Amino acid sequence: MRTASTGTLVRGVPVRDVLSLSSLSGAELMAGERGLDRVVQRLNVMEVPDILPWTKPHELLLTTGYPLRETPQSLCDLVTALESRRLAAVGIKLGRYLDELPADMLAAADRVGLPIIRLPDDVAFDDILNQVLTDILNRQAAVLARSEEAHRALVSVVLAGGALEAITDELSRLLGGTVMVTTPDGRLLASSDSRNEDEAARQAAPATRRALFDASGRFRVERFKHGAGALEDPGTGVALVPILAGALDHGRVVLISAGRTLDESDIQVLERAAATAALVITKDLAVAAVESKYQGDFMRDLLAGRAGDPAHTVRHCASLGWAIDRPLIVVVAQLEPGESPDPDSDDLRPAHERFATAWGMVVRERDARAAVVGYSQEVVVVMGASQRTAPGETVRQMVTQVSGDGGGGRRSFSTGVSRVVTDPALLPEAYEQARRAAKVGRQMHGPGGIADFDSLGVYRLLSLVPDSAELTSFMRETLGELASREDEETTDLRTTLEVLLDTNLNVAETARILHFHYNTLRYRIGKLERLLGAFTTDSHLRLNIMLALQVRRMRGL
């Protein structure tokens, strides 16, 4: 069980279960019903006035009221003090030293949620002590036995060569419900139903699904801490345990169980599973690191045109699981420069590793034979071009999945898409197209921009100008005051100019679009010509102005 205030896993017996024991038959809950889920780990007897310094958290405190008989007026303060020490509950016998408890004491107990229990007159303290402590020990023994059974089963799975899917299947058998292994930011790595990775989401009610998963299918790890989580849907239990190996956070083990409340034994089994999963992930990462370096070096040669004979290149890529003898597109996704990691993220891996992992998972859902290689600041994807969906639309869908809803500590990135190529020899050219599209997309739309090379238009030419200062100078000389002033009048004039040029100087259509009177627009055109020159009759000046407006839209100059 987990305490709400600290999030620490606490093993013991809830107060409500203690009240069901035979030794407390006839006990009466006088106040603090809200605290019945507090956990009892130990017991104590208070028969001296200075018991407060000796109380401990999660303790059931028993008393006859003897030390309180002389100062009933201080009982309200005592409740506050016991609550500050995280006491589980107070059991008191009335009639011998105290006939009743003050109303303000009971009100204080209700306010802080500290259960006050009236003990039966005929029960001895040693009977309560023996029975409660026996129940605590029996429960802990059962938890340890279940945890040990799970540990043996999981170790057998790993020794037999089982991967993460085998671990989730075994956990599902042991615990019931759906078990998932995710990345630190919530991307699904394995599920107990390998045939349908969204089964966990479908088992829950729609409102619960939205609480657990975002629109891209990412589990919302940021909403849950170590242990069992609370949902608005009481019929669905959720528990999460991090997968840690030294200082590295490798992900989460998640249990979603409909129809029962998860308890501490479930958490202990998940903790054992997390340790086992860490071994599997660490082994896989070691293998992947070697493969990734080799694949990354070969991809560099391929995109630089140094891979050698085309037939040999196709065969070598096939040995890596890549198919390049088909229509392809190249996608370049670049992390935004200078952006610091999310301080709230628990993932200690380098950002580019998490970034490459996310892209690899999303791309291979669509194309198992695609190449996905991560470098220090960018991920390069070489994938098949769909005949049914435009490349730009496909990539936008993938970007949505990689980005998620912003949870999990992800950083923003810009994405560029090349033209479709049908010859592997054209991949270097396609790579440069994708990189240029990513750069121009960032200039046009800011961080997180997505651009298709074919849709860049004149920006492809402008991006080739190496001297950004020259572009800025051209823009300012051509537009004059319209280049940099941001007052309302200048902004309106700039908008009028852009719409006028877009309509090919159609004054009537421009007036309709801007909701101006025809004469008002003629007046504005005259003012623009006084600022810029006779652009309505000079086609060369008009071309310069249109180019200058495009330069002004570009960022990062």
Summary of the structure (lengths in Angstrom):
residues: 557
radius of gyration: 34.0
end to end distance: 56.8
largest distance: 108.3
contacts: 1770
relative contact order: 0.06
helix: 50%
strand: 16%
